[in-house]
């Protein structure tokens, strides 16, 4: 999928030049949705300066200790049938949120 997205980006840049920020954000959201689906995440919710990832019932299969070691006090884990991870981003900047969510999903990808 990432190769497909990159091909589309290259084609747009070839034809139209630099992409507007809104289009870059849309492409990032498509990447995030793809990564989330691979990891059984059914919902990603932005709450001011944090993002909450909700997993399919009984599908949470991550090494929570590894995640805590990397993100320290920026992460909160809520176990349950639908496990949730809250990632504190620390800003309301849309670009930073998209970047941090993408980085988190790439880090937790198996």
N, C-alpha and C positions, 0 to 999 in steps of 0.2 A: 504494500500500500504506500509506504513512504516513497518508493521509487515512482509510483504513479503520481503522487502529489508533486514531487520534485519536477517531473516531466511537464505537468500543467504549469507550474511556476515558471519554468524555463521558457515555455511557449508564450506565456503572457508577457514576460519581460522582453522576449524577442520582438513581439508584435507591437507592444504598447509602451515599452520603457518601464521605469520603476513603478512598482505597484503602490496604490494608495494604502494607507494604514488600515483602513476598514477591510480591505481585501486580505491583507496579511493576517488580521485578526480572525477573519472567517476561515482561512486556511489553517491557522493554529487550532481553532475550535474543531475542525474536521480531524486533525491529528489527535487531539485530546479524546474525541469520541471513539476513534479507532483504538487507541491505547486502552481506554477505559473498558471497552467491550471485551478486549482480550483478557482483561483481569477480573471479569465478572462484576464490574462496577455498574450499578443500575442508576445511580444518581450522583451528580456533582453539583453542589449548591454553594454559591458564594455568599458569605455572611460578613459584611463589612471588610475586615482585614484578614479573614480566614476563609478556607475552603473545606467543605465537608464531603468526603467520599463515602457513599453508602454501597455496600456489597450485597450481591444476591444472597438470599437466605442460605446459610450453611456452605457458602462458597469462598469464605475468607481463607486463603492459603498463603499467607505471607509470613516471613520471619520478623515478627514485631520487634524483637531485640535489635536486629540489624537496622531497622527503620529508626528506632529510638536512638541508637548509637550515632546515626548520621544527623538526625534532626533535633536531638536533645529536647529542650523545652518548647520547641515549635510544634510538637506533635502531641495529640491526645487520642488515645485509643478507647473506643467504646465497644466492648464485646457484646454479643447477643446473637439472636437468630440472624438479624441483618446487622453485621458488624459495621462500625463506622470509624473512620479516621478523620480527625480534624487537623488541618495543617495551617498554622498561623503564618500568613504571608507578611504581615506588618505594614501593608500599604493598600490603598484603594486604586493604585495605578493599574489600569487594565493590562498594559503591556507586561508589567512585572508579574501580575497574577497569572497570565497565560504562560509566561516563561517558567515560573515556579511550578505550576501544575504539570506542565510538560516534563520538566526535570524530575519531579516526584514520580510520575507514571513510568518514565524510562528507568528510574532507579529501582522501582518495585517490580518491574517486568521480569519474568523468569525466562 
